[in-house]
Amino acid sequence: MPVEPSTDRYLGPAERLNLFNEAPLVANIVVFGEVSGPLLDYLPAGLAALQARHPLLNMRVVQQPDSARFTPQSSPLTIRVVDGDPSIVTSELDRELNEPFSADGPLARCAVVRHAPDRATLIVCVHHSLGDGIASTALIRDLLQAVAQASQGQAIDLPRLPLRPSVEAYLPATLRGWRIYPSIVRMLARQHFKKSTSLPYASENGQQPLRIACKTYRLEQEETRLLVAQARRNGTTVQGALCAALFLAIESELGPEGVPQSCVVPVDLHARVEPTIGEELLLFNAPVTVYYPKREQRSFWSVASEATSNLALGIARNEHFASLFLTRFVTSLLARQMAGPDGNKAMQDMAAKTRAALRAPTFLLSNLGSLKIDHSYGPLSLHSFGFIGSLFFTTDLGCCISTLNDVLVWNYVWKEPRMCRNQIDRIASRALELVRQALALQQ
């Protein structure tokens, strides 16, 4: 007899890890895009179709002593509408990043900043246990497709997807069980011998609650196209160039003597697992760390090439899969602390020890690359796309980057008050300056 599709399941270690964070922070993913056309009138129908398509949008999380489980819930996705010009979008993104979800679910919601009757910024927020940056592009694509069909009087055609198991179920057979141990040993050895420096705190005031803040920068079409071409000409990638810009900008921030740094890069696993799956709502990445040792002054493109090689080496050594394996261990430790008396404080203490043991990276850089989604959906047009992910306890600064229609959207996210907006402005401005200087020198 055929097996009925699963309607609930346990969270995998990577999904469950996103339930643990530094209080009072929450782990949310926010995606946003400026849209023209008849969005608001048909948005409720589009969200209902989106929720019917992606099973995780119908779930809540039930915490158990030694596990957590996705279980069905029946509430629709909420819509919040705010009127204002594009200058208020950042404050609305801040709000979504810092607002927790109800334990009753659902673990997603929608906000719209209406700029004019036919122009708005669409914001979709989901809990990080449901998905990542790659998955977020599928949500925007599916939602706009559904809204466009509804606005044209058509039946919405978004087939329901199955409830997938967590990413750990897709590990290659050659890396399961004891076979992953050599990769773990190599990764831990590299972490032990490589040094890394975190950015200094702007404030050491432990009484102030932490919150996530964000700010958006851009490279316009001509600059983005030139960056792609010059990266290829120099035998590297846009990812490597972005890493180089951040390494060198932070080096300027830390002082002329220079310090070793590291960058965590989430690796998309869609094409690296068995069997491969489509771009749907699921947490489906794993980190690899790129190191930048303190050395004599080097050119922008040499740093970019080294970052690219460093990332490729980590992937070749299966460090992304080794990280997934270690996630199970870290999640188990944190869950055990949470289950005890004064669990939240004990978990925070354990998180701090884990942060020190894992040599906290200088920053996180998540680059989705050029998005494989349409710009036009019947009467609707998507003019820009950006995403922002909350930061886990090991990281205080992150960059979330995506490119649509050759416009590179560069979102910075950080923890306040540990880091301040002036500090981020200096780093971001210097990174953009370094990219533009490198492009100008190559012309």
Sequence and secondary structure as in RCSB ss.txt:
>XXXX:A:sequence
MPVEPSTDRYLGPAERLNLFNEAPLVANIVVFGEVSGPLLDYLPAGLAALQARHPLLNMRVVQQPDSARFTPQSS
PLTIRVVDGDPSIVTSELDRELNEPFSADGPLARCAVVRHAPDRATLIVCVHHSLGDGIASTALIRDLLQAVAQA
SQGQAIDLPRLPLRPSVEAYLPATLRGWRIYPSIVRMLARQHFKKSTSLPYASENGQQPLRIACKTYRLEQEETR
LLVAQARRNGTTVQGALCAALFLAIESELGPEGVPQSCVVPVDLHARVEPTIGEELLLFNAPVTVYYPKREQRSF
WSVASEATSNLALGIARNEHFASLFLTRFVTSLLARQMAGPDGNKAMQDMAAKTRAALRAPTFLLSNLGSLKIDH
SYGPLSLHSFGFIGSLFFTTDLGCCISTLNDVLVWNYVWKEPRMCRNQIDRIASRALELVRQALALQQ
>XXXX:A:secstr
      S EE  HHHHHTT  STT   EEEEEEEEESS GGGHHHHHHHHHHH GGGGEEEEEETTEEEEEE   
   EEEEE  GGGHHHHHHHHHH    TTS SEEEEEEEEETTEEEEEEEEETTT  HHHHHHHHHHHHHHHHHH
HTT             GGGG  GGGSGGGGHHHHHHHHHHHHHS       S   TTS  EEEEEEEEE HHHHH
HHHHHHHHTT  HHHHHHHHHHHHHHHHH TT   EEEEEEEE TTSSSS   S SS  EEEEEEEE   S   H
HHHHHHHHHHHHHHHHTTHHHHHHHHHHHHHHHHHHHHHSTTHHHHHHHHHHHHHHHTT  SEEEEEEEE  S S
EETTEEE   EEEE   TT SEEEEEEEETTEEEEEEEEEETTS HHHHHHHHHHHHHHHHHHHHHH 
